[in-house]
Amino acid sequence: MNKWIQFALGSLMLCISTTLTAHTGSISGKVISNGKPLEYATVSISKSSLGDITDESGVFKIEDVPVGTISLKVSSVGYRTLTTSLDVQAGSDNTVEITLKEDLLNLEEVVVSSTRYELDRTEAPVVVNVLSNKILAATQSIAVSEGLNYQPGVRVETNCQNCGFTQVRLNGLEGAYSQILVNSRAVFSALNSVYGLDQIPTNIVEKVEVVRSGGSALYGSNAIAGTINIITREPVENAWQIGSNFAVIDGDAVDHTVNFNGSIVSEDLNSGVTFYGMFRDRDSYDANGDGFTELVNLENNVLGAKAFLKPTDRSKLSLDFSSIQEYRRGGDRLELAPHFTDITEELDHNTTFAGMTYDFWSENQHDKFSVYSSAQVTNRGSFYGGLGGGRTPEDSLLAINAYGNTDDIAIVTGVQYTRSMDNNDVFTFGIENQFNDTEDEIAGYNRLVDQRVNTFGFYGQYEWKPTTRLTALLGARYDATHVDGEYRVGEIERSSDVNLGVFSPRVTLLYQLTDNMQFRGGYARGFRAPQAFNEDLHISSVGGEPQFVILSDGLDKETSNAYTASLSLTRDFGLTQTNFLIEGFYTQLVDPFVQVSTGSVLPNGSILEEVRNGSGASVSGVNFETGFSPSRKFSFQLGGTAQRALFDEEQILFEPEGEPDGESVVVVDEFTRNPNLYGYFTSNWNVTEAFRFDFTGTYTGAMIVPRVVNELGFLDLIESDPFLDMNIKASYHFDVRENFHLELSGGVKNIFNSYQDDFDSGAGRDSDYIYGPAAPRSIFVSVKIGNLH
């Protein structure tokens, strides 16, 4: 009897197996590029959860594929995505060989910043520019701040000779109008924005995604000008690399960097970790021989890791961690203790970033749930002051009390649900809480910024695709923000206890005019809460005295309305790849925050500036970008911005206290430190498989720059000269062994030494009077070893 049962069960299983085999098949094959196997390429079947990743021989296999015509999608970072149709035969193995072409212009990158979920850049309803690590390497950028200029509408400027404070402008709007993201999370606080872009090394960066114009509907406040999303490296293969860069600035100051990267990935690709580090030591630099720095002494140490674990086929846990320790000092006589100098700005940062994300997909891959939390903690010791060129007992007493301390914490926690429907529409909904607590105190000046900002937001978005040519993105976010702040300088005290409820809608359209031409247009509303931002936490020196910023009484929120329209053309001619993008933008600011120099000097000698709501303002202009790559041997990209940033009414920059002789109100009708024309170019020539040549540069047009002409704070407006900053780099690659490679490179940055030549001098200088390229001519050599080609 048992034999008959076993026979019946065996027959049943054979019948089921035969039935299943009759309705499914398999697909196997190889993915190659330039005649060589391509590993870690993703091969997937559209509208299903079936797929595989190629091994080191470029081979893949997908089992249990339904019979019939299927759409096979093949993609890999740095290559053009290929979609092809394939007829699957029942019970047979369908074999294919697929060739991918290199995407030398980065037109088909997968991006996340436009919609908060992954999609191809060409399918994004919002224009997303991608700064790849290839461009960062071609420009020999050590920190993120050095490479951001190589995107349309983006300009990084230096704002202080004493501390090297930098900020990034998007579409002409200063740094506080942009939301800096780390791995898509808004943990880059106002304090981090002062020096943070100098602290993040490029060797940990996979890419930087830039979305210009309003992004508040997705990312909350402070995204009026757009978002900059710094995405760190993912572990994708077993690899390691060690590099060193040695540069000499203007034949005087040395800038030395050592960095390393490594990653370990399990054989089943279900877990992996990448780790990285950088150690940088840069000498100070004095451009005009007055004994005071134009480039600060800089020491930066970074260690971090990023890991993932896939507990099941439909879930993924991601973790990231970075620790940054940076010391910087500028002014004079750096060998002395700060309080014995005429002017010193000294800062010692200890910053930790950490994040966790858990993703879960439904069985049919249509539903995705994400739960995430990220945090940043910074402790900063500082000194802003000195003897101001004199040495009276009062000077000495004040100088020794000019040490300060800052504690800053930012936490972002949220949950997001994304639904991909059968008709290719996508619905996204999320809840997010952003919290920032900053306490910045300098007892000697009776200076205090004690501020807590908590924002609880809901956002929703619907990507509607009524036809194959039209995509509409409809989104909105509601933010409930509470600002609780206490601000004090000398005897002046201000406080803030503000509750805001702000609704921020966003509407964008993508229309495929032809197979090669796309139109995008959109509107977004944004806001900034009345709080202290990066420039308010920075302290500069004027006339040998510190200059502080304080918020005015009754400061109201700032809102914006942003409009964009763009036309993009992409065309391939065999191996030749071309693209052209032109984008118009108009951003209206209502009650914008402006800094007004009051002309008042506090009893302790400090100079005061006040943040007020100004008259309305607008920024309008055009961004353009074009690229050309006839083959994998050569590529060229050119981009730029023409713009105007105007106040609706003349805006006060300087308001003298009382009516002192020789001083009058200084007003402007346009934004200062804002050139009407700026741009960049990059060109890369692979002379041979081993020898590479990079020629890059940026252009900064003339602009109006405020300059303090006496120690009371009287302002003059100077029109700067235009600057053309050009770089050249040559690299040679040696295959020492199959898994050991060596690369030597060298070059010159700022070839023609296009650099400011009218810096203020001495202890009484205006340290904010700095513009143009960040550094003069420098010569560099570098070496890399590892198993990465």
VENPE-V798163 format. One record per residue. N is the residue number from 1. RES is the residue in three letters. BURIAL is 1 if it has 16 or more other ideal C-beta (glycine too) atoms within 10 Angstrom, else 0. Layout:
((N:RES:BURIAL) (N:RES:BURIAL))
This chain:
((1:MET:0) (2:ASN:0) (3:LYS:0) (4:TRP:0) (5:ILE:0) (6:GLN:0) (7:PHE:0) (8:ALA:0) (9:LEU:0) (10:GLY:0) (11:SER:0) (12:LEU:0) (13:MET:0) (14:LEU:0) (15:CYS:0) (16:ILE:0) (17:SER:0) (18:THR:0) (19:THR:0) (20:LEU:0) (21:THR:0) (22:ALA:0) (23:HIS:0) (24:THR:0) (25:GLY:1) (26:SER:1) (27:ILE:1) (28:SER:0) (29:GLY:1) (30:LYS:1) (31:VAL:1) (32:ILE:1) (33:SER:1) (34:ASN:0) (35:GLY:0) (36:LYS:0) (37:PRO:0) (38:LEU:1) (39:GLU:1) (40:TYR:1) (41:ALA:1) (42:THR:1) (43:VAL:1) (44:SER:1) (45:ILE:1) (46:SER:0) (47:LYS:0) (48:SER:0) (49:SER:0) (50:LEU:1) (51:GLY:1) (52:ASP:1) (53:ILE:0) (54:THR:1) (55:ASP:1) (56:GLU:0) (57:SER:0) (58:GLY:1) (59:VAL:0) (60:PHE:1) (61:LYS:0) (62:ILE:1) (63:GLU:0) (64:ASP:0) (65:VAL:1) (66:PRO:0) (67:VAL:0) (68:GLY:0) (69:THR:0) (70:ILE:1) (71:SER:0) (72:LEU:1) (73:LYS:0) (74:VAL:1) (75:SER:1) (76:SER:1) (77:VAL:1) (78:GLY:0) (79:TYR:1) (80:ARG:1) (81:THR:1) (82:LEU:1) (83:THR:0) (84:THR:0) (85:SER:0) (86:LEU:0) (87:ASP:0) (88:VAL:1) (89:GLN:0) (90:ALA:0) (91:GLY:0) (92:SER:0) (93:ASP:0) (94:ASN:1) (95:THR:0) (96:VAL:0) (97:GLU:0) (98:ILE:1) (99:THR:0) (100:LEU:1) (101:LYS:1) (102:GLU:1) (103:ASP:1) (104:LEU:1) (105:LEU:1) (106:ASN:1) (107:LEU:1) (108:GLU:1) (109:GLU:1) (110:VAL:1) (111:VAL:1) (112:VAL:1) (113:SER:1) (114:SER:1) (115:THR:1) (116:ARG:1) (117:TYR:1) (118:GLU:0) (119:LEU:1) (120:ASP:0) (121:ARG:1) (122:THR:1) (123:GLU:1) (124:ALA:1) (125:PRO:1) (126:VAL:1) (127:VAL:1) (128:VAL:1) (129:ASN:1) (130:VAL:1) (131:LEU:1) (132:SER:1) (133:ASN:1) (134:LYS:1) (135:ILE:1) (136:LEU:1) (137:ALA:1) (138:ALA:1) (139:THR:1) (140:GLN:1) (141:SER:1) (142:ILE:1) (143:ALA:1) (144:VAL:1) (145:SER:1) (146:GLU:1) (147:GLY:1) (148:LEU:1) (149:ASN:1) (150:TYR:1) (151:GLN:1) (152:PRO:1) (153:GLY:1) (154:VAL:1) (155:ARG:1) (156:VAL:1) (157:GLU:1) (158:THR:1) (159:ASN:1) (160:CYS:1) (161:GLN:1) (162:ASN:1) (163:CYS:1) (164:GLY:1) (165:PHE:1) (166:THR:1) (167:GLN:1) (168:VAL:1) (169:ARG:1) (170:LEU:1) (171:ASN:1) (172:GLY:1) (173:LEU:1) (174:GLU:1) (175:GLY:1) (176:ALA:1) (177:TYR:1) (178:SER:1) (179:GLN:1) (180:ILE:1) (181:LEU:1) (182:VAL:1) (183:ASN:1) (184:SER:1) (185:ARG:1) (186:ALA:1) (187:VAL:1) (188:PHE:1) (189:SER:1) (190:ALA:1) (191:LEU:1) (192:ASN:1) (193:SER:1) (194:VAL:1) (195:TYR:1) (196:GLY:1) (197:LEU:1) (198:ASP:1) (199:GLN:1) (200:ILE:1) (201:PRO:1) (202:THR:1) (203:ASN:1) (204:ILE:1) (205:VAL:1) (206:GLU:1) (207:LYS:1) (208:VAL:1) (209:GLU:1) (210:VAL:1) (211:VAL:1) (212:ARG:1) (213:SER:1) (214:GLY:1) (215:GLY:1) (216:SER:1) (217:ALA:1) (218:LEU:1) (219:TYR:1) (220:GLY:1) (221:SER:1) (222:ASN:1) (223:ALA:1) (224:ILE:1) (225:ALA:1) (226:GLY:1) (227:THR:1) (228:ILE:1) (229:ASN:1) (230:ILE:1) (231:ILE:1) (232:THR:1) (233:ARG:1) (234:GLU:1) (235:PRO:1) (236:VAL:1) (237:GLU:0) (238:ASN:0) (239:ALA:1) (240:TRP:0) (241:GLN:1) (242:ILE:0) (243:GLY:1) (244:SER:0) (245:ASN:1) (246:PHE:0) (247:ALA:1) (248:VAL:1) (249:ILE:1) (250:ASP:1) (251:GLY:0) (252:ASP:0) (253:ALA:1) (254:VAL:0) (255:ASP:1) (256:HIS:0) (257:THR:1) (258:VAL:0) (259:ASN:1) (260:PHE:1) (261:ASN:1) (262:GLY:1) (263:SER:1) (264:ILE:0) (265:VAL:1) (266:SER:0) (267:GLU:0) (268:ASP:0) (269:LEU:1) (270:ASN:0) (271:SER:1) (272:GLY:1) (273:VAL:1) (274:THR:1) (275:PHE:1) (276:TYR:1) (277:GLY:1) (278:MET:1) (279:PHE:1) (280:ARG:1) (281:ASP:0) (282:ARG:1) (283:ASP:1) (284:SER:1) (285:TYR:1) (286:ASP:1) (287:ALA:1) (288:ASN:0) (289:GLY:0) (290:ASP:0) (291:GLY:0) (292:PHE:1) (293:THR:1) (294:GLU:1) (295:LEU:1) (296:VAL:1) (297:ASN:1) (298:LEU:1) (299:GLU:0) (300:ASN:1) (301:ASN:1) (302:VAL:1) (303:LEU:1) (304:GLY:1) (305:ALA:1) (306:LYS:1) (307:ALA:1) (308:PHE:1) (309:LEU:0) (310:LYS:1) (311:PRO:0) (312:THR:0) (313:ASP:0) (314:ARG:1) (315:SER:0) (316:LYS:1) (317:LEU:0) (318:SER:1) (319:LEU:0) (320:ASP:1) (321:PHE:0) (322:SER:1) (323:SER:0) (324:ILE:1) (325:GLN:1) (326:GLU:1) (327:TYR:1) (328:ARG:1) (329:ARG:1) (330:GLY:1) (331:GLY:1) (332:ASP:1) (333:ARG:0) (334:LEU:1) (335:GLU:0) (336:LEU:0) (337:ALA:0) (338:PRO:1) (339:HIS:1) (340:PHE:0) (341:THR:1) (342:ASP:1) (343:ILE:1) (344:THR:1) (345:GLU:1) (346:GLU:1) (347:LEU:1) (348:ASP:1) (349:HIS:1) (350:ASN:0) (351:THR:1) (352:THR:1) (353:PHE:1) (354:ALA:1) (355:GLY:1) (356:MET:0) (357:THR:1) (358:TYR:1) (359:ASP:1) (360:PHE:0) (361:TRP:1) (362:SER:0) (363:GLU:0) (364:ASN:0) (365:GLN:0) (366:HIS:0) (367:ASP:0) (368:LYS:1) (369:PHE:0) (370:SER:1) (371:VAL:0) (372:TYR:1) (373:SER:1) (374:SER:1) (375:ALA:1) (376:GLN:1) (377:VAL:1) (378:THR:1) (379:ASN:0) (380:ARG:1) (381:GLY:0) (382:SER:1) (383:PHE:1) (384:TYR:1) (385:GLY:1) (386:GLY:1) (387:LEU:1) (388:GLY:1) (389:GLY:1) (390:GLY:0) (391:ARG:0) (392:THR:0) (393:PRO:0) (394:GLU:0) (395:ASP:1) (396:SER:0) (397:LEU:0) (398:LEU:1) (399:ALA:1) (400:ILE:0) (401:ASN:1) (402:ALA:1) (403:TYR:1) (404:GLY:1) (405:ASN:0) (406:THR:1) (407:ASP:0) (408:ASP:1) (409:ILE:1) (410:ALA:1) (411:ILE:1) (412:VAL:1) (413:THR:1) (414:GLY:1) (415:VAL:0) (416:GLN:1) (417:TYR:0) (418:THR:1) (419:ARG:0) (420:SER:1) (421:MET:0) (422:ASP:0) (423:ASN:0) (424:ASN:0) (425:ASP:0) (426:VAL:1) (427:PHE:0) (428:THR:1) (429:PHE:0) (430:GLY:1) (431:ILE:0) (432:GLU:1) (433:ASN:0) (434:GLN:1) (435:PHE:1) (436:ASN:1) (437:ASP:1) (438:THR:1) (439:GLU:0) (440:ASP:1) (441:GLU:1) (442:ILE:1) (443:ALA:0) (444:GLY:1) (445:TYR:1) (446:ASN:1) (447:ARG:1) (448:LEU:1) (449:VAL:1) (450:ASP:1) (451:GLN:1) (452:ARG:1) (453:VAL:1) (454:ASN:0) (455:THR:1) (456:PHE:0) (457:GLY:1) (458:PHE:0) (459:TYR:1) (460:GLY:0) (461:GLN:1) (462:TYR:0) (463:GLU:1) (464:TRP:1) (465:LYS:1) (466:PRO:0) (467:THR:0) (468:THR:0) (469:ARG:0) (470:LEU:0) (471:THR:1) (472:ALA:1) (473:LEU:1) (474:LEU:1) (475:GLY:1) (476:ALA:1) (477:ARG:1) (478:TYR:0) (479:ASP:1) (480:ALA:0) (481:THR:1) (482:HIS:0) (483:VAL:1) (484:ASP:1) (485:GLY:1) (486:GLU:0) (487:TYR:1) (488:ARG:1) (489:VAL:1) (490:GLY:1) (491:GLU:0) (492:ILE:0) (493:GLU:0) (494:ARG:1) (495:SER:0) (496:SER:1) (497:ASP:0) (498:VAL:1) (499:ASN:0) (500:LEU:1) (501:GLY:0) (502:VAL:1) (503:PHE:0) (504:SER:1) (505:PRO:0) (506:ARG:1) (507:VAL:1) (508:THR:1) (509:LEU:1) (510:LEU:1) (511:TYR:0) (512:GLN:1) (513:LEU:0) (514:THR:0) (515:ASP:0) (516:ASN:0) (517:MET:0) (518:GLN:1) (519:PHE:0) (520:ARG:1) (521:GLY:1) (522:GLY:1) (523:TYR:1) (524:ALA:1) (525:ARG:1) (526:GLY:1) (527:PHE:1) (528:ARG:1) (529:ALA:1) (530:PRO:1) (531:GLN:1) (532:ALA:1) (533:PHE:1) (534:ASN:1) (535:GLU:1) (536:ASP:1) (537:LEU:1) (538:HIS:1) (539:ILE:1) (540:SER:1) (541:SER:1) (542:VAL:1) (543:GLY:1) (544:GLY:1) (545:GLU:1) (546:PRO:1) (547:GLN:1) (548:PHE:1) (549:VAL:1) (550:ILE:1) (551:LEU:1) (552:SER:1) (553:ASP:0) (554:GLY:0) (555:LEU:1) (556:ASP:0) (557:LYS:1) (558:GLU:1) (559:THR:1) (560:SER:1) (561:ASN:1) (562:ALA:1) (563:TYR:1) (564:THR:1) (565:ALA:0) (566:SER:1) (567:LEU:0) (568:SER:1) (569:LEU:0) (570:THR:1) (571:ARG:0) (572:ASP:0) (573:PHE:0) (574:GLY:0) (575:LEU:0) (576:THR:0) (577:GLN:1) (578:THR:1) (579:ASN:1) (580:PHE:1) (581:LEU:1) (582:ILE:0) (583:GLU:1) (584:GLY:0) (585:PHE:1) (586:TYR:0) (587:THR:1) (588:GLN:1) (589:LEU:1) (590:VAL:1) (591:ASP:1) (592:PRO:1) (593:PHE:1) (594:VAL:1) (595:GLN:0) (596:VAL:1) (597:SER:1) (598:THR:1) (599:GLY:1) (600:SER:1) (601:VAL:1) (602:LEU:1) (603:PRO:0) (604:ASN:1) (605:GLY:1) (606:SER:1) (607:ILE:1) (608:LEU:1) (609:GLU:1) (610:GLU:1) (611:VAL:1) (612:ARG:1) (613:ASN:1) (614:GLY:1) (615:SER:1) (616:GLY:0) (617:ALA:1) (618:SER:1) (619:VAL:1) (620:SER:1) (621:GLY:1) (622:VAL:0) (623:ASN:1) (624:PHE:1) (625:GLU:1) (626:THR:1) (627:GLY:1) (628:PHE:1) (629:SER:1) (630:PRO:0) (631:SER:0) (632:ARG:0) (633:LYS:0) (634:PHE:0) (635:SER:1) (636:PHE:1) (637:GLN:1) (638:LEU:1) (639:GLY:1) (640:GLY:1) (641:THR:1) (642:ALA:0) (643:GLN:1) (644:ARG:0) (645:ALA:1) (646:LEU:0) (647:PHE:1) (648:ASP:0) (649:GLU:0) (650:GLU:0) (651:GLN:1) (652:ILE:1) (653:LEU:1) (654:PHE:1) (655:GLU:1) (656:PRO:1) (657:GLU:0) (658:GLY:0) (659:GLU:0) (660:PRO:0) (661:ASP:0) (662:GLY:0) (663:GLU:1) (664:SER:0) (665:VAL:0) (666:VAL:1) (667:VAL:0) (668:VAL:1) (669:ASP:0) (670:GLU:0) (671:PHE:1) (672:THR:1) (673:ARG:1) (674:ASN:1) (675:PRO:1) (676:ASN:1) (677:LEU:0) (678:TYR:1) (679:GLY:1) (680:TYR:1) (681:PHE:1) (682:THR:1) (683:SER:1) (684:ASN:1) (685:TRP:0) (686:ASN:1) (687:VAL:0) (688:THR:0) (689:GLU:0) (690:ALA:0) (691:PHE:0) (692:ARG:1) (693:PHE:1) (694:ASP:1) (695:PHE:1) (696:THR:1) (697:GLY:1) (698:THR:1) (699:TYR:1) (700:THR:1) (701:GLY:1) (702:ALA:0) (703:MET:1) (704:ILE:1) (705:VAL:1) (706:PRO:1) (707:ARG:0) (708:VAL:1) (709:VAL:0) (710:ASN:0) (711:GLU:1) (712:LEU:1) (713:GLY:1) (714:PHE:1) (715:LEU:1) (716:ASP:0) (717:LEU:0) (718:ILE:0) (719:GLU:0) (720:SER:1) (721:ASP:0) (722:PRO:0) (723:PHE:1) (724:LEU:0) (725:ASP:1) (726:MET:1) (727:ASN:1) (728:ILE:0) (729:LYS:1) (730:ALA:0) (731:SER:1) (732:TYR:0) (733:HIS:1) (734:PHE:0) (735:ASP:0) (736:VAL:0) (737:ARG:0) (738:GLU:0) (739:ASN:0) (740:PHE:0) (741:HIS:1) (742:LEU:0) (743:GLU:1) (744:LEU:0) (745:SER:1) (746:GLY:1) (747:GLY:1) (748:VAL:1) (749:LYS:1) (750:ASN:1) (751:ILE:0) (752:PHE:0) (753:ASN:0) (754:SER:1) (755:TYR:1) (756:GLN:1) (757:ASP:0) (758:ASP:0) (759:PHE:1) (760:ASP:1) (761:SER:0) (762:GLY:0) (763:ALA:1) (764:GLY:1) (765:ARG:1) (766:ASP:1) (767:SER:1) (768:ASP:1) (769:TYR:1) (770:ILE:1) (771:TYR:1) (772:GLY:1) (773:PRO:1) (774:ALA:1) (775:ALA:1) (776:PRO:1) (777:ARG:1) (778:SER:1) (779:ILE:0) (780:PHE:1) (781:VAL:0) (782:SER:1) (783:VAL:0) (784:LYS:1) (785:ILE:1) (786:GLY:1) (787:ASN:0) (788:LEU:0) (789:HIS:0))
